[in-house]
């Protein structure tokens, strides 16, 4: 298996495991703003859903086709909408939704042929490889997971 693909599959599995581990976080901590941030743990985990859905439905099906990639949603409004939902949603529902989407993303990544990981594609004026694209998403995940860890360990 391609090493880049394997790395991204492992990241998805670790992300699922990490978020699953948050089931034991108290409701109070789940809904308290993280240190140095404006969001709660609930809002951080909840905000991944629309972006995972976007990758699954509006990026992966188009990346290696002749079709233009669909324009990404407005980040601010997308994040605010998901944060609002997560503030009101049961913790288990938010976690289950994350896990379900990440399992679908894992499956979609696993189905990408190994030779596609070296090819490049363009998003607007930016050209990058599939690995670079997923690596950026993984770094975004890890940034937020670190925020959560730093907040929960205090």
C-alpha positions in Angstrom: 0.0 0.0 0.0 1.2 3.5 -0.8 2.8 5.1 2.4 0.9 8.4 2.0 -2.4 6.5 1.8 -1.4 4.4 4.8 -0.5 7.4 6.8 -3.8 9.1 6.1 -5.8 5.9 6.9 -4.0 5.7 10.2 -4.8 9.3 11.0 -8.5 8.6 10.4 -8.4 5.6 12.7 -6.6 7.6 15.4 -9.0 10.5 15.1 -11.9 8.1 15.6 -10.3 6.6 18.6 -9.5 10.0 20.1 -13.0 11.3 19.7 -14.5 8.1 21.0 -12.3 8.7 24.1 -14.2 11.9 24.7 -17.3 10.0 25.6 -16.0 9.9 29.2 -15.6 13.7 29.4 -18.1 15.2 31.8 -20.9 17.2 30.4 -19.6 20.3 32.1 -16.2 20.0 30.5 -17.7 19.1 27.1 -19.6 22.4 27.2 -17.0 24.7 28.7 -14.9 26.9 26.5 -11.4 25.6 25.9 -8.5 27.5 27.3 -7.5 30.4 25.1 -10.4 29.8 22.7 -13.9 30.7 22.0 -15.3 27.2 21.4 -16.2 24.4 23.6 -15.1 20.8 23.1 -18.6 20.1 21.7 -18.3 22.9 19.2 -14.9 21.8 18.1 -15.9 18.2 17.5 -19.2 19.3 15.9 -17.5 21.6 13.4 -15.7 18.7 11.7 -18.9 17.2 10.4 -19.7 19.7 7.6 -16.1 19.7 6.4 -16.0 15.9 6.4 -19.2 15.9 4.4 -17.8 18.4 2.0 -14.6 16.3 1.4 -16.7 13.2 0.9 -19.3 14.7 -1.4 -17.8 17.8 -3.0 -14.0 17.0 -3.2 -13.2 13.3 -3.6 -15.7 12.6 -6.4 -14.3 15.5 -8.5 -10.5 15.5 -7.7 -9.3 13.3 -10.6 -12.0 14.2 -13.1 -12.2 16.8 -15.7 -14.9 18.6 -13.8 -14.1 21.8 -11.9 -14.0 21.3 -8.2 -17.0 22.7 -6.4 -16.4 25.9 -4.5 -15.9 25.4 -0.8 -18.5 26.7 1.6 -18.0 29.9 3.6 -15.8 28.8 6.5 -17.2 31.3 9.0 -20.9 30.6 8.4 -20.3 26.9 8.2 -18.4 26.8 11.4 -20.9 29.0 13.2 -23.8 26.9 12.0 -22.1 23.6 13.2 -21.2 25.3 16.5 -24.8 26.3 17.1 -26.0 22.7 16.4 -23.3 21.2 18.7 -24.2 23.5 21.6 -27.7 22.0 21.6 -27.0 18.5 20.5 -26.5 15.6 22.9 -22.8 14.7 23.3 -23.2 11.1 22.2 -25.0 12.3 19.0 -22.2 14.7 18.2 -19.6 11.9 18.8 -21.6 9.3 16.8 -21.9 11.7 13.9 -18.2 12.4 13.9 -17.4 8.7 14.0 -19.8 7.8 11.3 -18.4 10.4 8.9 -14.8 9.5 9.7 -15.5 5.9 9.0 -17.0 6.9 5.6 -13.9 9.1 5.0 -11.6 6.2 5.9 -13.5 3.9 3.4 -13.3 6.6 0.7 -9.6 7.1 1.2 -9.0 3.3 1.3 -10.7 3.1 -2.1 -8.4 5.6 -3.8 -6.0 3.7 -6.0 -2.3 3.9 -4.8 -1.1 5.5 -8.0 -3.5 8.5 -7.4 -1.5 9.6 -4.3 1.3 11.0 -6.5 -0.9 12.8 -9.0 -1.6 16.5 -8.6 -4.8 18.5 -8.9 -5.8 22.1 -8.5 -8.1 23.9 -6.1 -8.4 27.4 -7.6 -4.8 28.5 -8.2 -3.3 26.0 -5.8 -1.8 22.8 -7.1 -1.2 20.0 -4.7 -1.0 16.2 -4.3 -3.7 14.2 -2.7 -1.3 13.5 0.2 -0.7 17.3 0.7 -4.4 17.9 0.7 -5.1 15.2 3.3 -2.1 16.1 5.3 -3.5 19.7 5.6 -6.8 18.3 6.9 -4.9 16.0 9.3 -2.9 19.0 10.7 -6.2 20.9 11.2 -7.6 17.9 13.2 -4.4 17.6 15.3 -4.4 21.4 16.0 -7.9 21.1 17.5 -7.2 17.8 19.3 -4.2 19.5 21.0 -6.4 22.4 22.0 -8.9 20.0 23.6 -6.1 18.1 25.4 -4.5 21.2 26.7 -7.9 22.3 28.0 -8.9 19.0 29.6 -5.5 18.5 31.3 -5.8 21.8 33.2 
